[in-house]
Amino acid sequence: MLPLFLSSICAIFALYLFEKKPILLLNINKSKLGQNIYRFFNQRYWFELLYNRCIVKFTLYLGYVTNTILDRGALELIGPRGTVASIYKISNFFASFDSGSIARYAFVMFSGLIFFLLIWILFSPFF
């Protein structure tokens, strides 16, 4: 019960000082001792300062590096840009077969038919 009572008393005392005696608070804050006390408690024993400079800064940097490598690098290569580049390469590969020669087209169709029949004969359960 002691923390509850002390917190309530200090809250009432702080409210009284802020509402009724603001000049006293300003005079305390302007003194050297008041500024040192304010700096000490403002940084929470300098734990928050060390926490922000060491842990939070490192974590934000790690998140930035992860974002640039994964999201802008690997995921884009696998995702939209990689798909477009693959389709472009495949279409250029098949476009290289375009010679305009009817004899070559007939040869490719005939070779495909022979290949299809060979696969069908080898893997068909009827033969």
PyMOL commands that set and color helices and strands:
alter all, ss='L'
color gray80, all
select helices_A, chain A and resi 2-20+22-30+32-42+47-78+80-95+102-123
alter helices_A, ss='H'
color red, helices_A
deselect
rebuild
show_as cartoon
